[in-house]
Amino acid sequence: MDLRLDPTDEDLWVFGYGSLIWRPGFDYLERAPARLTGAHRALCVFSHVHRGTPEKPGLVLGLDLGGSCRGIAYRVAAARRAETVAYLRAREQVTMVYRETFRGVTLLTQPERRVSALCYTIDHGHPQYAGRLDLATRLHLVRQGHGQSGANRDYVLSTVHALEALGLHDRDLHLLAERLRGVHEARAS
């Protein structure tokens, strides 16, 4: 697939739905709330590098099929296009668990606009694709996970905090965050 990564006079849009919301790691000209239709945010990737190891995997987010996902779109200057894509590939594609694609996203600005944005969607055929796991399994994996980028618990809680700052509520992530913070246990006492 042609990802239009050669230097061009076009700016690059990048869609963030997890850690890219709270730690993009690249320079950008514009940051806007955005919606991607046709995929949803899910803790569906066994992390063997950033938030876990092959022996004790963590669990990180992927864009899985169906639904929609609210996140952030970043506009990167055309002059920084190649270096930004190189950075994202080094960060997101360590084990090639994602498919790098361009998808149409809606910028939730006034007025709304449609742009083509670089997205990292899950590869269902990859061995690190976890699918839909029950809460107890997700909780276990997140509690045990620790990798090159730190504790898996911190990744989940930082993502939930960033979503809340955007006024977003992700039922599955928020429930997991409550358990990680001990809210559920505290309420039972």
C-alpha positions in Angstrom: 0.0 0.0 0.0 1.3 3.5 -0.9 1.4 5.4 2.4 2.5 8.6 0.6 5.6 8.8 2.8 7.9 10.4 0.3 8.4 14.1 1.0 5.4 15.9 -0.4 3.9 19.3 0.1 1.0 17.7 2.1 0.8 17.7 5.8 0.4 14.4 7.6 -2.5 13.6 9.9 -2.0 10.9 12.6 -4.9 9.4 14.6 -4.2 8.6 18.3 -6.5 6.5 20.4 -4.3 5.3 23.3 -0.9 6.5 24.4 -0.6 8.8 21.4 -3.3 10.9 23.1 -1.2 11.6 26.2 2.3 11.1 24.8 2.5 11.7 21.0 6.3 12.0 21.0 6.4 14.0 17.8 6.0 17.7 16.8 2.7 18.7 15.4 1.0 21.9 14.1 -2.5 21.1 15.2 -4.3 18.8 17.6 -8.0 18.2 17.3 -10.6 15.8 18.8 -11.5 13.2 16.1 -13.7 10.2 15.4 -12.8 7.1 13.4 -15.7 5.0 12.2 -15.4 1.3 11.5 -13.0 0.5 14.4 -13.1 0.7 18.2 -10.4 1.0 20.9 -9.8 -2.3 22.7 -7.2 -3.8 25.0 -6.6 -6.6 22.5 -2.8 -6.7 22.0 -0.5 -8.8 24.1 2.5 -6.5 24.8 5.9 -8.3 24.7 8.1 -5.2 24.6 6.7 -1.8 25.8 4.4 -3.0 28.7 5.3 -6.7 29.1 7.6 -9.5 28.0 6.9 -12.7 26.2 7.1 -14.6 29.5 4.8 -12.1 31.3 2.8 -10.2 28.7 1.0 -7.0 29.3 -2.0 -5.8 27.4 -2.2 -2.7 25.2 -4.7 -1.0 23.0 -5.4 -1.7 19.4 -8.0 -0.5 16.9 -10.3 -3.5 16.4 -13.0 -4.0 13.8 -16.4 -2.5 14.3 -18.0 0.5 16.0 -16.2 3.9 16.3 -13.4 5.4 18.3 -13.0 8.9 19.6 -9.4 10.1 19.9 -7.1 12.9 18.8 -5.8 13.7 15.3 -2.5 15.5 14.9 -1.5 17.5 11.9 2.2 17.2 11.2 4.0 19.6 8.8 4.9 18.1 5.4 8.6 18.8 6.1 8.4 16.5 9.2 6.3 13.7 7.5 9.1 11.2 6.9 10.7 11.6 10.4 7.3 11.3 12.1 6.4 8.1 10.3 9.9 6.7 11.1 9.4 7.5 14.7 5.9 6.0 14.8 7.1 2.8 13.1 9.9 2.4 15.6 7.4 2.9 18.4 4.3 1.1 17.2 5.7 -1.6 14.9 8.4 -3.2 17.1 6.7 -6.6 16.6 4.6 -5.7 13.5 1.3 -6.3 15.4 -0.4 -3.4 13.7 -1.4 -2.6 10.1 -0.3 0.8 9.1 -3.1 2.4 7.0 -4.7 5.6 6.1 -8.3 6.0 7.2 -10.8 8.7 6.9 -11.4 10.5 10.3 -13.8 13.3 11.2 -12.2 16.2 13.0 -14.7 17.2 15.7 -14.1 20.9 15.2 -16.5 23.7 14.1 -17.2 23.0 11.4 -16.4 19.3 11.3 -13.9 18.2 8.6 -12.9 14.9 7.1 -9.2 14.1 6.7 -7.2 11.0 5.8 -5.1 10.0 8.8 -2.4 7.5 9.5 -3.8 4.8 11.8 -2.4 1.7 13.4 -5.1 -1.0 13.4 -4.7 -4.5 14.8 -3.6 -7.4 12.6 -6.0 -10.2 13.5 -3.5 -12.8 12.1 -0.7 -11.7 14.4 0.1 -14.0 17.4 -0.1 -11.0 19.8 -3.7 -10.4 18.9 -5.5 -11.2 22.1 -9.1 -10.8 20.9 -11.8 -10.0 23.5 -10.7 -11.1 27.0 -12.8 -11.2 30.2 -12.2 -8.6 32.9 -10.3 -11.0 35.2 -7.9 -12.0 32.5 -7.3 -8.3 31.4 -6.8 -7.4 35.1 -4.2 -10.2 35.6 -2.3 -9.3 32.4 -2.2 -5.5 33.2 -1.2 -6.1 36.8 1.7 -8.4 35.8 2.8 -6.5 32.7 6.0 -4.4 32.9 8.2 -3.7 29.8 10.6 -1.2 28.3 8.1 1.7 28.6 7.2 0.8 32.2 4.3 -0.7 34.1 1.2 -1.8 32.2 -1.0 -0.4 35.0 0.5 3.1 34.4 -0.3 2.8 30.7 -4.0 2.0 31.4 -4.4 4.6 34.1 -2.7 7.3 32.0 -5.0 6.5 29.0 -8.1 6.7 31.2 -7.0 10.0 32.6 -6.4 11.4 29.1 -9.8 10.2 28.0 -11.5 11.8 31.0 -9.7 15.1 30.2 -11.3 14.9 26.8 -14.7 14.2 28.3 -14.7 10.6 27.1 -15.8 7.5 28.9 -14.7 4.1 27.7 -16.7 1.6 29.7 -14.2 -1.3 29.5 -11.2 0.8 30.3 -12.9 2.7 33.1 -14.0 -0.5 34.8 -10.5 -1.9 34.5 -9.1 1.3 35.9 -11.5 1.2 38.9 -10.2 -2.4 39.7 -6.6 -1.3 39.3 -7.1 1.6 41.6 -8.8 -0.6 44.1 -12.1 1.3 43.9 -14.1 -1.9 43.5 -12.5 -3.5 46.6 -12.9 -0.2 48.6 -16.7 -0.1 47.8 -17.1 -3.7 48.9 -15.6 -3.0 52.4 
